[in-house]
């Protein structure tokens, strides 16, 4: 029988469950059907262990609901980072880690594998039942640490010798780490660095702060690495709406980040369909970096051109074909003393133009790939929209029907009679 | 790459415990405190027993250790790459950091690799020397426990003065703006950094009574439809609030707690979902939506 541990070997297992608890939070135990009930209980217990006070319970007639409730404006550090600090390890791993760095205590200490093994035995001989590490285990660990950049390996004659990597001469950056660990992509790396700082500072708090992207840090880092190397990747794409996973071989071009809903999308070229399309980063896993592609720069500049016609993450369908653009135009009235509405139009419009069309009216116009993406924003001007002119008539009619429906829901028609 | 035990709470905790023992402190209470402060809720059941039983051969059962140096670990490659990436961010100037560090390191990402597509375009002026100087003065005051004397331009164009205790800098990713949250000044709770015209450490004799700035909260309850993937969009959109969801036949109720000062913003955020999200309570919030719709009806769009 396997015993419970608050640490996990595979983060993917818990990634989806954490999002479900945080974003939704109304599912009961019996609804998490993908896992066995014991596995569900273990994972729930882990979340409680990591997130403690943020876990809440609600008893409903149908059963007990568990959810994570975090006001990210109050919490100064992303609580989900804790989950990324929960990797399991063996007794040998942790023993070897601390002894290796004690043996290689400075970059000036340069030792071969046999010398390290001899030193290791000296350390372990002090214990009642000393652990035994064979040569291949230690070599493997040194190789792993070399690839992580914390140990350097070099040839000395015919032998490979090892030393700890130089400590980078870094400026004092405690405040910068506190800030960027929350707002920069892959901010959890900043959190790892903060863990090593003796002086703790909490000078920053964050408004409109979406924290779920923390769970996608590993995927994001791999995609950035691929982009830096201009490489093709193979990723597994699993939508919440489908139980099936698909392998996609794509050229990652740019990460699109929303600070209004917290979603992150990868815009990538899919050679099989000759199109640039978006992929939700939270649906991606298992990123395998393959060979570099000579087409990277050309494709990225295609995306650059498209961006002036993208409101959100919908790019042009086929590359090099005819662009399928939609015209979006709406007019708002702005009364005296409402200069903030004009400011809103100017600062919130991502593309397109705003024109003064009358004493009290302003018109927004744009050509976009997808009118639908703009609808939520246009609705925020409800109370002052005087005209709509969409080339996509279906979307225009839907917009008007939705407003009629809102009148009915809130009894506006009755009130007007 | 990122999910690795070398960054784990357990490794960090064990490093601190070994350091404490090397410094001569083997008090159970102090070592347990290190575990409580640095690891997880149930770690107490694992870490000290594993150390004391010599399961991890780092500390002997008598709490002495063959380890000779306070544990340290060099930066990993990805840590250096991430730092290199943030050194190119325009806001780094606010922190007075020499950006020439890590010259031989490739950044993990550059500004070409990601795009924040829905950030407002009138963000703070991070290149403005005065803005940078004010920001640094505020940080210095917070780090040294000093008070501030601030001159600023109000929303209505008037010059306003404040002596205050700086509590924290609040950053909005959507607005791309910093605000200073203060206490001790009766009329001003938050100050937009970009509105500051003068900012100095206050060394005067006037005593400033600091209190904890209290936020006044309100709750809105939304009825969320299952249509057009609204549930997922709504849950994600409001994910950063303290909230609770309930499921009923064919719809969901979402209770969201928000700062009362943000009510106008909340109203338009709810409106952005159209008829798929209906305000159930409070009556006051519902009234604000009805007011907007009544005005819209008068616009004669339909």
HADDOCK unambig.tbl for C-alpha pairs under 7 A between the chains (distance, minus, plus):
assign (segid A and resid 23 and name CA) (segid B and resid 235 and name CA) 5.67 0.50 0.50
assign (segid A and resid 23 and name CA) (segid B and resid 236 and name CA) 6.10 0.50 0.50
assign (segid A and resid 23 and name CA) (segid B and resid 239 and name CA) 5.94 0.50 0.50
assign (segid A and resid 24 and name CA) (segid B and resid 235 and name CA) 6.39 0.50 0.50
assign (segid A and resid 24 and name CA) (segid B and resid 245 and name CA) 6.91 0.50 0.50
assign (segid A and resid 25 and name CA) (segid B and resid 245 and name CA) 6.29 0.50 0.50
assign (segid A and resid 26 and name CA) (segid B and resid 245 and name CA) 5.79 0.50 0.50
assign (segid A and resid 26 and name CA) (segid B and resid 246 and name CA) 5.74 0.50 0.50
assign (segid A and resid 26 and name CA) (segid B and resid 247 and name CA) 6.51 0.50 0.50
assign (segid A and resid 49 and name CA) (segid B and resid 40 and name CA) 5.63 0.50 0.50
assign (segid A and resid 49 and name CA) (segid B and resid 41 and name CA) 4.40 0.50 0.50
assign (segid A and resid 49 and name CA) (segid B and resid 42 and name CA) 5.88 0.50 0.50
assign (segid A and resid 50 and name CA) (segid B and resid 40 and name CA) 5.31 0.50 0.50
assign (segid A and resid 50 and name CA) (segid B and resid 41 and name CA) 6.32 0.50 0.50
assign (segid A and resid 52 and name CA) (segid B and resid 41 and name CA) 6.77 0.50 0.50
assign (segid A and resid 69 and name CA) (segid B and resid 242 and name CA) 5.19 0.50 0.50
assign (segid A and resid 69 and name CA) (segid B and resid 243 and name CA) 5.98 0.50 0.50
assign (segid A and resid 70 and name CA) (segid B and resid 240 and name CA) 6.83 0.50 0.50
assign (segid A and resid 70 and name CA) (segid B and resid 241 and name CA) 6.47 0.50 0.50
assign (segid A and resid 70 and name CA) (segid B and resid 242 and name CA) 5.10 0.50 0.50
assign (segid A and resid 71 and name CA) (segid B and resid 240 and name CA) 5.76 0.50 0.50
assign (segid A and resid 71 and name CA) (segid B and resid 241 and name CA) 4.61 0.50 0.50
assign (segid A and resid 71 and name CA) (segid B and resid 242 and name CA) 4.50 0.50 0.50
assign (segid A and resid 72 and name CA) (segid B and resid 240 and name CA) 5.42 0.50 0.50
assign (segid A and resid 72 and name CA) (segid B and resid 241 and name CA) 6.62 0.50 0.50
assign (segid A and resid 84 and name CA) (segid B and resid 3 and name CA) 5.76 0.50 0.50
assign (segid A and resid 85 and name CA) (segid B and resid 7 and name CA) 6.00 0.50 0.50
assign (segid A and resid 85 and name CA) (segid B and resid 8 and name CA) 4.01 0.50 0.50
assign (segid A and resid 85 and name CA) (segid B and resid 9 and name CA) 5.34 0.50 0.50
assign (segid A and resid 86 and name CA) (segid B and resid 8 and name CA) 5.61 0.50 0.50
assign (segid A and resid 86 and name CA) (segid B and resid 9 and name CA) 6.53 0.50 0.50
assign (segid A and resid 87 and name CA) (segid B and resid 3 and name CA) 6.35 0.50 0.50
assign (segid A and resid 87 and name CA) (segid B and resid 4 and name CA) 5.84 0.50 0.50
assign (segid A and resid 87 and name CA) (segid B and resid 5 and name CA) 4.95 0.50 0.50
assign (segid A and resid 87 and name CA) (segid B and resid 8 and name CA) 6.23 0.50 0.50
assign (segid A and resid 88 and name CA) (segid B and resid 5 and name CA) 6.42 0.50 0.50
assign (segid A and resid 89 and name CA) (segid B and resid 5 and name CA) 6.48 0.50 0.50
assign (segid A and resid 91 and name CA) (segid B and resid 55 and name CA) 6.53 0.50 0.50
assign (segid A and resid 91 and name CA) (segid B and resid 56 and name CA) 5.42 0.50 0.50
assign (segid A and resid 94 and name CA) (segid B and resid 56 and name CA) 6.83 0.50 0.50
assign (segid A and resid 95 and name CA) (segid B and resid 56 and name CA) 5.53 0.50 0.50
assign (segid A and resid 95 and name CA) (segid B and resid 57 and name CA) 5.55 0.50 0.50
assign (segid A and resid 95 and name CA) (segid B and resid 58 and name CA) 6.09 0.50 0.50
assign (segid A and resid 98 and name CA) (segid B and resid 71 and name CA) 6.95 0.50 0.50
assign (segid A and resid 99 and name CA) (segid B and resid 67 and name CA) 6.79 0.50 0.50
assign (segid A and resid 102 and name CA) (segid B and resid 67 and name CA) 6.31 0.50 0.50
assign (segid A and resid 102 and name CA) (segid B and resid 68 and name CA) 6.65 0.50 0.50
assign (segid A and resid 102 and name CA) (segid B and resid 69 and name CA) 6.21 0.50 0.50
assign (segid A and resid 102 and name CA) (segid B and resid 71 and name CA) 6.99 0.50 0.50
assign (segid A and resid 123 and name CA) (segid B and resid 66 and name CA) 5.85 0.50 0.50
assign (segid A and resid 124 and name CA) (segid B and resid 57 and name CA) 6.88 0.50 0.50
assign (segid A and resid 127 and name CA) (segid B and resid 57 and name CA) 6.93 0.50 0.50
assign (segid A and resid 127 and name CA) (segid B and resid 60 and name CA) 6.52 0.50 0.50
assign (segid A and resid 148 and name CA) (segid B and resid 76 and name CA) 5.60 0.50 0.50
assign (segid A and resid 148 and name CA) (segid B and resid 77 and name CA) 5.87 0.50 0.50
assign (segid A and resid 149 and name CA) (segid B and resid 76 and name CA) 5.01 0.50 0.50
assign (segid A and resid 149 and name CA) (segid B and resid 77 and name CA) 4.82 0.50 0.50
assign (segid A and resid 150 and name CA) (segid B and resid 74 and name CA) 5.53 0.50 0.50
assign (segid A and resid 150 and name CA) (segid B and resid 75 and name CA) 6.37 0.50 0.50
assign (segid A and resid 150 and name CA) (segid B and resid 76 and name CA) 5.28 0.50 0.50
assign (segid A and resid 165 and name CA) (segid B and resid 74 and name CA) 6.21 0.50 0.50
assign (segid A and resid 166 and name CA) (segid B and resid 74 and name CA) 6.78 0.50 0.50
assign (segid A and resid 167 and name CA) (segid B and resid 74 and name CA) 5.23 0.50 0.50
assign (segid A and resid 167 and name CA) (segid B and resid 75 and name CA) 6.57 0.50 0.50
assign (segid A and resid 170 and name CA) (segid B and resid 101 and name CA) 6.38 0.50 0.50
assign (segid A and resid 171 and name CA) (segid B and resid 97 and name CA) 6.36 0.50 0.50
assign (segid A and resid 171 and name CA) (segid B and resid 98 and name CA) 6.60 0.50 0.50
assign (segid A and resid 176 and name CA) (segid B and resid 95 and name CA) 6.20 0.50 0.50
assign (segid A and resid 189 and name CA) (segid B and resid 79 and name CA) 6.12 0.50 0.50
assign (segid A and resid 189 and name CA) (segid B and resid 82 and name CA) 6.99 0.50 0.50
assign (segid A and resid 192 and name CA) (segid B and resid 7 and name CA) 6.10 0.50 0.50
assign (segid A and resid 203 and name CA) (segid B and resid 168 and name CA) 4.98 0.50 0.50
assign (segid A and resid 203 and name CA) (segid B and resid 169 and name CA) 6.05 0.50 0.50
assign (segid A and resid 204 and name CA) (segid B and resid 168 and name CA) 5.53 0.50 0.50
assign (segid A and resid 204 and name CA) (segid B and resid 169 and name CA) 4.82 0.50 0.50
assign (segid A and resid 204 and name CA) (segid B and resid 170 and name CA) 5.69 0.50 0.50
assign (segid A and resid 205 and name CA) (segid B and resid 168 and name CA) 6.74 0.50 0.50
assign (segid A and resid 205 and name CA) (segid B and resid 169 and name CA) 6.17 0.50 0.50
assign (segid A and resid 205 and name CA) (segid B and resid 170 and name CA) 4.63 0.50 0.50
assign (segid A and resid 205 and name CA) (segid B and resid 171 and name CA) 6.40 0.50 0.50
assign (segid A and resid 206 and name CA) (segid B and resid 170 and name CA) 5.25 0.50 0.50
assign (segid A and resid 206 and name CA) (segid B and resid 171 and name CA) 4.90 0.50 0.50
assign (segid A and resid 206 and name CA) (segid B and resid 172 and name CA) 5.83 0.50 0.50
assign (segid A and resid 207 and name CA) (segid B and resid 170 and name CA) 6.71 0.50 0.50
assign (segid A and resid 207 and name CA) (segid B and resid 171 and name CA) 6.02 0.50 0.50
assign (segid A and resid 207 and name CA) (segid B and resid 172 and name CA) 4.66 0.50 0.50
assign (segid A and resid 208 and name CA) (segid B and resid 172 and name CA) 5.86 0.50 0.50
assign (segid A and resid 208 and name CA) (segid B and resid 173 and name CA) 6.41 0.50 0.50
assign (segid A and resid 208 and name CA) (segid B and resid 174 and name CA) 6.49 0.50 0.50
assign (segid A and resid 208 and name CA) (segid B and resid 240 and name CA) 6.63 0.50 0.50
assign (segid A and resid 209 and name CA) (segid B and resid 173 and name CA) 6.84 0.50 0.50
assign (segid A and resid 209 and name CA) (segid B and resid 240 and name CA) 5.98 0.50 0.50
assign (segid A and resid 210 and name CA) (segid B and resid 239 and name CA) 6.88 0.50 0.50
assign (segid A and resid 210 and name CA) (segid B and resid 240 and name CA) 5.43 0.50 0.50
assign (segid A and resid 218 and name CA) (segid B and resid 1 and name CA) 6.79 0.50 0.50
assign (segid A and resid 218 and name CA) (segid B and resid 2 and name CA) 5.51 0.50 0.50
assign (segid A and resid 218 and name CA) (segid B and resid 3 and name CA) 6.94 0.50 0.50
assign (segid A and resid 224 and name CA) (segid B and resid 108 and name CA) 6.31 0.50 0.50
assign (segid A and resid 224 and name CA) (segid B and resid 109 and name CA) 5.76 0.50 0.50
assign (segid A and resid 224 and name CA) (segid B and resid 113 and name CA) 6.98 0.50 0.50
assign (segid A and resid 225 and name CA) (segid B and resid 108 and name CA) 6.32 0.50 0.50
assign (segid A and resid 228 and name CA) (segid B and resid 109 and name CA) 6.87 0.50 0.50
assign (segid A and resid 254 and name CA) (segid B and resid 113 and name CA) 4.88 0.50 0.50
assign (segid A and resid 254 and name CA) (segid B and resid 114 and name CA) 5.22 0.50 0.50
assign (segid A and resid 255 and name CA) (segid B and resid 113 and name CA) 6.27 0.50 0.50
assign (segid A and resid 255 and name CA) (segid B and resid 114 and name CA) 4.44 0.50 0.50
assign (segid A and resid 255 and name CA) (segid B and resid 115 and name CA) 6.22 0.50 0.50
assign (segid A and resid 256 and name CA) (segid B and resid 114 and name CA) 5.77 0.50 0.50
assign (segid A and resid 256 and name CA) (segid B and resid 115 and name CA) 4.93 0.50 0.50
assign (segid A and resid 256 and name CA) (segid B and resid 116 and name CA) 5.91 0.50 0.50
assign (segid A and resid 256 and name CA) (segid B and resid 117 and name CA) 6.57 0.50 0.50
assign (segid A and resid 257 and name CA) (segid B and resid 115 and name CA) 6.01 0.50 0.50
assign (segid A and resid 257 and name CA) (segid B and resid 116 and name CA) 4.67 0.50 0.50
assign (segid A and resid 257 and name CA) (segid B and resid 117 and name CA) 6.41 0.50 0.50
assign (segid A and resid 258 and name CA) (segid B and resid 116 and name CA) 5.80 0.50 0.50
assign (segid A and resid 258 and name CA) (segid B and resid 117 and name CA) 6.16 0.50 0.50
assign (segid A and resid 258 and name CA) (segid B and resid 118 and name CA) 5.82 0.50 0.50
assign (segid A and resid 259 and name CA) (segid B and resid 118 and name CA) 6.28 0.50 0.50
assign (segid A and resid 259 and name CA) (segid B and resid 119 and name CA) 6.37 0.50 0.50
assign (segid A and resid 259 and name CA) (segid B and resid 173 and name CA) 6.10 0.50 0.50
assign (segid A and resid 259 and name CA) (segid B and resid 174 and name CA) 5.36 0.50 0.50
assign (segid A and resid 260 and name CA) (segid B and resid 118 and name CA) 6.66 0.50 0.50
assign (segid A and resid 260 and name CA) (segid B and resid 174 and name CA) 6.47 0.50 0.50
assign (segid A and resid 260 and name CA) (segid B and resid 237 and name CA) 6.64 0.50 0.50
assign (segid A and resid 261 and name CA) (segid B and resid 236 and name CA) 5.72 0.50 0.50
assign (segid A and resid 261 and name CA) (segid B and resid 237 and name CA) 4.32 0.50 0.50
assign (segid A and resid 262 and name CA) (segid B and resid 236 and name CA) 6.90 0.50 0.50
assign (segid A and resid 312 and name CA) (segid B and resid 117 and name CA) 6.76 0.50 0.50
assign (segid A and resid 347 and name CA) (segid B and resid 120 and name CA) 5.21 0.50 0.50
assign (segid A and resid 347 and name CA) (segid B and resid 121 and name CA) 4.78 0.50 0.50
assign (segid A and resid 347 and name CA) (segid B and resid 122 and name CA) 5.69 0.50 0.50
assign (segid A and resid 348 and name CA) (segid B and resid 120 and name CA) 5.20 0.50 0.50
assign (segid A and resid 348 and name CA) (segid B and resid 121 and name CA) 6.69 0.50 0.50
assign (segid A and resid 350 and name CA) (segid B and resid 118 and name CA) 6.96 0.50 0.50
assign (segid A and resid 376 and name CA) (segid B and resid 272 and name CA) 4.35 0.50 0.50
assign (segid A and resid 376 and name CA) (segid B and resid 273 and name CA) 6.13 0.50 0.50
assign (segid A and resid 377 and name CA) (segid B and resid 272 and name CA) 6.19 0.50 0.50
assign (segid A and resid 379 and name CA) (segid B and resid 271 and name CA) 6.21 0.50 0.50
assign (segid A and resid 379 and name CA) (segid B and resid 272 and name CA) 4.92 0.50 0.50
assign (segid A and resid 379 and name CA) (segid B and resid 274 and name CA) 6.88 0.50 0.50
assign (segid A and resid 380 and name CA) (segid B and resid 268 and name CA) 4.96 0.50 0.50
assign (segid A and resid 380 and name CA) (segid B and resid 269 and name CA) 6.87 0.50 0.50
assign (segid A and resid 380 and name CA) (segid B and resid 271 and name CA) 5.81 0.50 0.50
assign (segid A and resid 380 and name CA) (segid B and resid 272 and name CA) 5.19 0.50 0.50
assign (segid A and resid 382 and name CA) (segid B and resid 292 and name CA) 6.36 0.50 0.50
assign (segid A and resid 382 and name CA) (segid B and resid 293 and name CA) 6.69 0.50 0.50
assign (segid A and resid 382 and name CA) (segid B and resid 296 and name CA) 5.86 0.50 0.50
assign (segid A and resid 383 and name CA) (segid B and resid 292 and name CA) 4.63 0.50 0.50
assign (segid A and resid 383 and name CA) (segid B and resid 293 and name CA) 5.69 0.50 0.50
assign (segid A and resid 383 and name CA) (segid B and resid 295 and name CA) 4.73 0.50 0.50
assign (segid A and resid 383 and name CA) (segid B and resid 296 and name CA) 3.76 0.50 0.50
assign (segid A and resid 384 and name CA) (segid B and resid 296 and name CA) 5.66 0.50 0.50
assign (segid A and resid 384 and name CA) (segid B and resid 299 and name CA) 6.45 0.50 0.50
assign (segid A and resid 385 and name CA) (segid B and resid 296 and name CA) 6.68 0.50 0.50
assign (segid A and resid 385 and name CA) (segid B and resid 299 and name CA) 6.54 0.50 0.50
assign (segid A and resid 385 and name CA) (segid B and resid 301 and name CA) 6.97 0.50 0.50
assign (segid A and resid 386 and name CA) (segid B and resid 299 and name CA) 5.27 0.50 0.50
assign (segid A and resid 386 and name CA) (segid B and resid 300 and name CA) 6.56 0.50 0.50
assign (segid A and resid 386 and name CA) (segid B and resid 301 and name CA) 5.33 0.50 0.50
assign (segid A and resid 387 and name CA) (segid B and resid 301 and name CA) 5.96 0.50 0.50
assign (segid A and resid 400 and name CA) (segid B and resid 302 and name CA) 6.43 0.50 0.50
assign (segid A and resid 402 and name CA) (segid B and resid 274 and name CA) 6.36 0.50 0.50
assign (segid A and resid 402 and name CA) (segid B and resid 275 and name CA) 5.89 0.50 0.50
assign (segid A and resid 405 and name CA) (segid B and resid 275 and name CA) 6.19 0.50 0.50
assign (segid A and resid 406 and name CA) (segid B and resid 274 and name CA) 6.95 0.50 0.50
assign (segid A and resid 406 and name CA) (segid B and resid 275 and name CA) 5.13 0.50 0.50
assign (segid A and resid 407 and name CA) (segid B and resid 293 and name CA) 6.74 0.50 0.50
assign (segid A and resid 410 and name CA) (segid B and resid 290 and name CA) 6.39 0.50 0.50
assign (segid A and resid 412 and name CA) (segid B and resid 294 and name CA) 6.25 0.50 0.50
